[in-house]
Amino acid sequence: MRESDQNPKSLKLEFPSCEFEVRKALKQMACALAELGIGGDVIGSAEVVLGEVLNNIVEHA
């Protein structure tokens, strides 16, 4: 077993479900992932996915 499997990196973020908070939430997530050493391409993909999720929550909640 690799060391990274024994001690995986984790990230927990909480976001308010308000349309005005989505951009701040995406920035918070991007900064947190960068601090964990995640690459820019992955962060960009995560921003797209989380942006869709958060916008759907705001729209349909």
Secondary structure as UniProt FT lines:
FT   HELIX           3..6
FT   HELIX           19..21
FT   HELIX           22..35
FT   TURN            36..37
FT   HELIX           40..60
//
